[in-house]
Amino acid sequence: MKSRFLSLIFLMLVLAGAAVRRAEAQAIRQEGGNDEIIVYRLPDTQKVYIYRAGNVVYDASIPAGSIINNTFILPDNVQLNSLTVSQGGTRIHSYTTFTSEVLVVLRRGETPRQVRVVQVHVPDLKAGSSLEVKYGIRNSGLAWNLILDLEVTANNSLNCALIAEMRVNNDLPEITRSILSQRPEIILASTANALLEDSATLFNLGKIQIEAGKRQLIKLEEGGTSYRIVYQWDANHRERPSAYMRAQTPLKSMAGRVQYYLTSGGILYDDGTVDVSPDRSFNIRVGEQPNIVTYKSIVTAEYPERENLPFTHNLEYQVENHSSRTIDLEISIPIATGIKHRTEYHFTKAPDERPGDRLLWKYTIAPDEKIVLQFSFDADLKNDPSYRQFDYSEGNGR
């Protein structure tokens, strides 16, 4: 009796397996009739490109067995203007697309279900050969961003890690869930410099598991560097210098603008955004130093006999270091632009750099040391709004 019961269970399992196999067939005939029941399969997705701007592109193949009457299916949120179809490496440009509801096996071994899809009909195909397709989708539910994790350690060292933060919506479409369950390669892509070979804009994460409603952090690159504190005084607009952490970027990726988190001793010290590029240094503002005392004055003289440049502006900037250590200081001042005539500068100490529309002087100042910067310029402009923020001004028409 027991063996007969086991035999019955075995027979039922065999019949159930046969039913599933019949359901997964491309085309089966209804019992007692001539109508075919068409059952489709999703494309075999090899790679998923997730762009930082929010677009998602699937790189997939359509096996010959999944092409029925020269027709295959794609998700209904496909961006048709991004679709490319190829066979044997040759691009196919002639095809017809239309939206419909068909029976689809979403996952191997499951019963087919009615799904809204886009059908693609290609009139001229080589029989028995697969297709290669690439297509973008709308409302993918997948998004990612870059995080720069900066950790201050001993001896002015800085540990840097570039991290991808992936976020997946809870309400992923069922077709998207099925495609991701195939475990395709996940490639994070930046839209900037995507056509350049050495721009490091692609991050291949491999065949990682992506699930709805989860946030994943994946380390992309790491490196170490040393840093120094540089004080920069935007002298015409601020009362005192700001302190910046400056370090050569140890990373090879051109990641662009990213969110950073700066920790020290396990405590979050600062956060913000910074540019990450191999050819640029990190320059992160970390605060102000009250023990650096500043003074600035302006004296404007008028010379009516000078037709084009009747005004001479004499500027003086003073900085005293009352801190207990030697500091590196940069004084940054905007270039004065004339209304009709080019301004003429006169320096006792020439600027060390002229980045963009600014003049930059660099100093190393010991404790209790004072430096004085003086220069003048001739212009056709009498007043500058920034002079209102000076400690002393004279002759500027106020």
C-alpha positions as CSV (number, residue, x, y, z in Angstrom):
1,M,0.0,0.0,0.0
2,K,2.8,2.3,0.9
3,S,4.7,1.6,-2.3
4,R,1.5,2.1,-4.3
5,F,1.1,5.6,-2.6
6,L,4.7,6.6,-3.4
7,S,4.2,5.5,-7.0
8,L,1.2,7.7,-7.2
9,I,3.1,10.7,-5.9
10,F,5.9,10.1,-8.3
11,L,3.5,9.9,-11.2
12,M,1.9,13.2,-10.2
13,L,5.3,14.9,-10.1
14,V,6.2,13.6,-13.5
15,L,2.9,14.8,-14.9
16,A,3.4,18.3,-13.2
17,G,6.9,18.6,-14.8
18,A,5.5,17.6,-18.1
19,A,2.8,20.3,-17.8
20,V,5.4,23.0,-17.0
21,R,7.5,21.9,-20.0
22,R,4.5,22.1,-22.2
23,A,3.7,25.6,-20.9
24,E,7.2,26.7,-21.6
25,A,7.1,25.5,-25.2
26,Q,7.1,28.2,-27.9
27,A,3.8,27.2,-29.3
28,I,1.4,24.5,-28.2
29,R,-2.0,23.5,-29.6
30,Q,-5.2,23.6,-27.7
31,E,-6.6,20.2,-26.9
32,G,-9.0,19.2,-29.6
33,G,-8.4,22.3,-31.7
34,N,-6.1,23.9,-34.2
35,D,-5.4,27.2,-32.5
36,E,-1.9,27.7,-31.1
37,I,-1.2,29.1,-27.7
38,I,1.9,31.2,-28.1
39,V,4.2,31.5,-25.0
40,Y,7.2,33.9,-25.1
41,R,10.3,34.2,-23.1
42,L,12.1,37.3,-22.0
43,P,15.4,38.3,-23.6
44,D,18.5,36.8,-22.1
45,T,20.1,39.9,-20.5
46,Q,23.9,39.8,-20.2
47,K,24.6,43.3,-19.1
48,V,22.7,46.2,-17.5
49,Y,24.2,49.7,-17.8
50,I,22.9,52.0,-15.1
51,Y,23.7,55.6,-15.9
52,R,24.3,58.2,-13.2
53,A,21.7,60.5,-14.9
54,G,19.0,57.8,-14.3
55,N,18.9,56.0,-17.6
56,V,19.2,52.2,-17.8
57,V,20.3,50.2,-20.9
58,Y,19.9,46.4,-21.3
59,D,22.4,44.5,-23.4
60,A,20.7,41.2,-24.3
61,S,20.3,38.4,-26.7
62,I,17.2,36.7,-28.1
63,P,17.8,33.0,-28.6
64,A,16.5,31.5,-31.8
65,G,14.1,29.4,-29.7
66,S,12.5,32.6,-28.3
67,I,11.7,34.0,-31.7
68,I,8.2,33.0,-32.8
69,N,7.0,33.7,-36.3
70,N,9.8,36.3,-36.6
71,T,8.6,38.0,-33.4
72,F,10.1,38.5,-30.0
73,I,9.1,40.5,-26.9
74,L,10.6,43.3,-24.8
75,P,9.4,45.0,-21.6
76,D,6.6,47.4,-22.1
77,N,8.6,50.3,-20.7
78,V,11.2,50.0,-23.4
79,Q,12.4,53.3,-25.0
80,L,11.8,52.4,-28.6
81,N,14.1,55.2,-30.0
82,S,17.0,53.5,-28.2
83,L,16.4,50.0,-29.6
84,T,19.0,48.4,-31.8
85,V,18.6,44.9,-33.3
86,S,21.4,42.9,-34.8
87,Q,21.9,39.4,-36.2
88,G,25.4,37.9,-36.7
89,G,26.9,41.3,-36.1
90,T,24.8,43.0,-38.8
91,R,22.5,45.8,-37.8
92,I,18.8,45.3,-38.7
93,H,16.9,48.5,-39.3
94,S,13.6,47.2,-40.6
95,Y,11.1,46.0,-38.0
96,T,7.6,46.7,-36.6
97,T,6.8,47.3,-32.9
98,F,3.4,47.1,-31.2
99,T,2.1,46.7,-27.6
100,S,0.0,43.7,-26.6
101,E,-0.7,41.3,-23.8
102,V,0.8,37.8,-24.3
103,L,1.7,34.7,-22.3
104,V,5.2,35.0,-20.9
105,V,7.4,32.7,-18.9
106,L,8.9,35.2,-16.5
107,R,11.2,32.7,-14.7
108,R,12.3,29.2,-15.7
109,G,10.0,26.6,-14.2
110,E,7.1,29.0,-13.6
111,T,3.7,28.8,-15.2
112,P,3.2,31.4,-18.0
113,R,1.2,34.5,-17.2
114,Q,-0.5,37.2,-19.2
115,V,1.9,40.2,-19.4
116,R,1.8,43.5,-21.2
117,V,4.8,43.7,-23.5
118,V,6.2,45.3,-26.6
119,Q,6.3,42.8,-29.5
120,V,9.0,43.3,-32.2
121,H,8.4,41.8,-35.6
122,V,11.4,41.4,-37.9
123,P,10.3,40.4,-41.5
124,D,13.7,39.2,-42.7
125,L,15.6,36.9,-40.4
126,K,18.1,34.1,-40.8
127,A,16.4,31.0,-39.5
128,G,17.9,29.3,-36.4
129,S,20.1,32.3,-35.5
130,S,19.8,34.4,-32.4
131,L,19.5,38.2,-32.2
132,E,21.4,40.8,-30.3
133,V,19.4,43.7,-28.9
134,K,20.2,46.8,-26.9
135,Y,17.5,49.0,-25.5
136,G,16.9,51.6,-22.8
137,I,13.9,51.6,-20.4
138,R,11.8,54.2,-18.7
139,N,11.1,54.3,-15.0
140,S,13.7,51.6,-14.2
141,G,13.5,51.9,-10.4
142,L,17.3,51.7,-10.3
143,A,19.5,54.6,-9.3
144,W,23.1,55.1,-8.1
145,N,25.4,57.8,-6.8
146,L,29.0,58.2,-5.8
147,I,30.3,58.7,-2.3
148,L,33.8,59.7,-1.3
149,D,34.7,58.4,2.1
150,L,37.6,60.3,3.6
151,E,39.1,59.2,6.9
152,V,41.8,61.3,8.7
153,T,44.5,59.1,10.3
154,A,47.8,59.8,12.1
155,N,50.6,61.9,10.6
156,N,48.4,64.0,8.3
157,S,47.4,60.9,6.3
158,L,44.1,60.6,4.5
159,N,42.4,57.3,3.5
160,C,40.1,57.7,0.5
161,A,37.5,55.2,-0.8
162,L,35.2,55.8,-3.8
163,I,31.9,54.1,-3.1
164,A,28.9,53.4,-5.3
165,E,25.6,53.8,-3.5
166,M,22.8,51.9,-5.3
167,R,19.1,52.3,-4.5
168,V,16.4,50.0,-5.8
169,N,12.7,51.0,-5.6
170,N,10.2,48.8,-3.7
171,D,7.8,48.8,-6.6
172,L,10.0,47.3,-9.3
173,P,7.9,46.0,-12.3
174,E,7.7,42.3,-12.4
175,I,9.5,42.1,-15.7
176,T,12.4,44.1,-14.2
177,R,12.6,41.7,-11.2
178,S,12.7,38.8,-13.6
179,I,15.5,40.3,-15.7
180,L,17.6,41.1,-12.6
181,S,17.0,37.6,-11.3
182,Q,19.0,36.4,-14.3
183,R,22.1,37.9,-12.5
184,P,23.4,40.0,-15.5
185,E,26.6,42.0,-15.2
186,I,25.8,45.3,-13.6
187,I,27.8,48.2,-15.0
188,L,27.6,51.7,-13.6
189,A,28.2,54.4,-16.2
190,S,28.7,58.1,-16.2
191,T,27.1,60.1,-19.0
192,A,30.1,62.5,-19.0
193,N,33.1,61.4,-21.2
194,A,31.3,58.2,-22.1
195,L,33.0,58.2,-25.5
196,L,36.5,58.6,-24.2
197,E,38.6,55.5,-23.7
198,D,40.6,56.6,-20.6
199,S,37.9,58.5,-18.7
200,A,37.2,55.7,-16.2
201,T,33.5,56.3,-16.4
202,L,32.5,52.6,-16.3
203,F,32.5,50.6,-13.1
204,N,31.8,46.9,-13.6
205,L,30.3,45.4,-10.5
206,G,30.1,41.9,-11.9
207,K,27.0,39.6,-11.4
208,I,25.9,41.0,-8.1
209,Q,22.4,40.3,-6.7
210,I,20.1,43.3,-6.9
211,E,16.8,43.2,-5.0
212,A,13.9,45.6,-4.7
213,G,13.7,47.9,-1.7
214,K,17.4,47.7,-0.8
215,R,20.3,50.1,-0.6
216,Q,23.8,48.7,-1.4
217,L,27.2,50.2,-0.9
218,I,30.0,48.9,-3.2
219,K,33.6,49.9,-3.0
220,L,34.9,50.9,-6.4
221,E,38.4,52.2,-5.6
222,E,40.6,53.2,-2.7
223,G,43.9,54.9,-2.0
224,G,45.9,56.9,0.6
225,T,47.5,60.3,0.4
226,S,48.8,63.0,2.7
227,Y,47.1,66.3,3.4
228,R,48.0,69.8,4.6
229,I,45.9,72.6,5.9
230,V,46.0,75.7,3.8
231,Y,44.3,79.0,4.8
232,Q,42.8,81.0,2.0
233,W,41.5,84.5,2.5
234,D,38.9,85.8,0.0
235,A,40.1,89.2,1.1
236,N,37.6,91.5,-0.5
237,H,34.6,89.6,0.7
238,R,35.5,87.9,4.0
239,E,36.8,89.0,7.4
240,R,39.1,86.1,8.0
241,P,40.7,83.2,6.1
242,S,39.0,79.9,5.7
243,A,40.9,76.6,6.4
244,Y,41.0,74.1,3.6
245,M,42.2,70.5,3.7
246,R,44.3,70.1,0.5
247,A,45.5,66.7,-0.7
248,Q,46.5,65.2,-4.0
249,T,43.8,62.8,-5.3
250,P,45.0,59.2,-5.0
251,L,42.2,57.9,-7.2
252,K,42.3,57.1,-10.9
253,S,38.6,57.6,-11.6
254,M,37.3,60.8,-13.1
255,A,34.1,60.7,-11.0
256,G,33.2,64.4,-11.2
257,R,31.2,66.0,-8.5
258,V,30.5,63.6,-5.6
259,Q,29.2,63.7,-2.1
260,Y,32.0,63.3,0.5
261,Y,32.0,62.4,4.2
262,L,35.0,63.3,6.3
263,T,35.6,61.4,9.5
264,S,38.2,61.7,12.2
265,G,38.5,59.3,15.1
266,G,35.2,57.6,14.2
267,I,33.3,60.9,14.3
268,L,31.7,62.6,11.2
269,Y,33.6,65.8,11.0
270,D,32.3,67.3,7.8
271,D,30.3,66.6,4.6
272,G,29.6,68.3,1.3
273,T,30.5,67.9,-2.4
274,V,33.9,67.8,-4.0
275,D,35.3,67.2,-7.5
276,V,37.2,63.9,-8.0
277,S,39.6,63.8,-10.9
278,P,43.2,62.4,-11.1
279,D,44.5,65.7,-12.2
280,R,43.0,67.7,-9.3
281,S,43.6,68.0,-5.6
282,F,41.0,67.7,-3.0
283,N,40.3,71.2,-1.6
284,I,37.8,70.8,1.2
285,R,36.8,73.7,3.5
286,V,37.0,72.6,7.1
287,G,36.4,75.8,9.1
288,E,37.9,79.2,10.1
289,Q,40.8,80.0,12.4
290,P,40.0,82.9,14.8
291,N,43.6,83.3,15.8
292,I,44.5,84.7,12.4
293,V,43.9,88.4,12.6
294,T,43.3,90.5,9.4
295,Y,43.1,94.1,8.4
296,K,42.4,95.7,5.0
297,S,42.2,99.3,3.8
298,I,41.5,101.2,0.6
299,V,42.5,104.7,-0.4
300,T,41.1,106.0,-3.7
301,A,42.7,109.1,-5.4
302,E,41.2,110.9,-8.3
303,Y,43.3,112.5,-11.2
304,P,41.0,114.3,-13.5
305,E,43.8,115.0,-16.0
306,R,44.0,111.3,-16.8
307,E,41.3,110.9,-19.4
308,N,40.9,107.2,-19.5
309,L,42.0,106.0,-16.0
310,P,41.3,108.9,-13.7
311,F,41.2,106.8,-10.4
312,T,44.0,105.1,-8.5
313,H,43.1,102.6,-5.9
314,N,45.7,101.9,-3.2
315,L,45.0,98.7,-1.3
316,E,46.7,97.2,1.8
317,Y,46.0,93.8,3.4
318,Q,47.6,92.7,6.7
319,V,47.6,89.3,8.3
320,E,48.9,88.4,11.8
321,N,49.3,84.8,12.9
322,H,48.4,84.5,16.6
323,S,48.2,80.7,16.5
324,S,50.8,78.4,17.9
325,R,52.0,76.9,14.6
326,T,53.3,78.1,11.2
327,I,50.5,78.4,8.6
328,D,50.3,78.4,4.8
329,L,48.2,81.4,3.7
330,E,46.8,82.3,0.3
331,I,45.3,85.8,-0.2
332,S,42.8,85.8,-3.1
333,I,41.6,89.0,-4.6
334,P,39.3,89.5,-7.6
335,I,40.7,91.3,-10.6
336,A,39.1,94.8,-11.1
337,T,37.6,95.1,-14.6
338,G,37.2,98.5,-16.2
339,I,34.0,99.8,-17.7
340,K,35.5,101.0,-21.0
341,H,39.3,100.8,-20.4
342,R,41.6,98.1,-19.3
343,T,42.8,98.4,-15.6
344,E,46.5,98.9,-15.0
345,Y,48.0,97.2,-11.9
346,H,51.2,98.2,-10.1
347,F,52.7,95.6,-7.8
348,T,55.5,95.6,-5.2
349,K,55.1,91.8,-4.9
350,A,53.7,90.2,-8.0
351,P,50.9,87.6,-7.6
352,D,52.1,84.0,-7.4
353,E,49.2,82.8,-9.5
354,R,46.5,84.4,-11.6
355,P,43.7,81.7,-11.7
356,G,40.8,82.9,-13.8
357,D,39.6,86.3,-12.8
358,R,41.6,86.4,-9.5
359,L,45.0,87.3,-8.2
360,L,46.6,84.9,-5.7
361,W,49.5,85.6,-3.2
362,K,51.1,82.7,-1.2
363,Y,52.8,83.1,2.2
364,T,54.2,81.0,5.0
365,I,53.7,82.8,8.3
366,A,55.3,81.8,11.6
367,P,53.6,82.2,15.0
368,D,53.3,85.9,15.9
369,E,54.5,87.0,12.5
370,K,52.8,89.7,10.4
371,I,52.7,90.1,6.7
372,V,51.6,93.2,4.7
373,L,50.5,93.1,1.0
374,Q,50.2,96.4,-0.9
375,F,49.5,97.2,-4.5
376,S,47.5,99.7,-6.5
377,F,45.7,99.9,-9.8
378,D,44.5,102.6,-12.2
379,A,40.9,102.4,-13.4
380,D,38.0,104.2,-14.9
381,L,35.9,102.8,-12.0
382,K,35.6,104.9,-8.9
383,N,33.6,102.7,-6.5
384,D,33.5,98.9,-5.8
385,P,30.7,97.5,-3.7
386,S,33.2,95.3,-1.8
387,Y,34.9,98.4,-0.3
388,R,32.0,98.7,2.1
389,Q,33.5,95.6,3.9
390,F,36.9,97.1,4.4
391,D,38.3,98.1,7.8
392,Y,39.2,101.5,6.4
393,S,38.3,103.3,3.2
394,E,39.0,106.8,1.9
395,G,38.2,108.8,-1.2
396,N,35.8,106.3,-2.7
397,G,32.9,108.6,-2.9
398,R,30.8,107.3,0.0
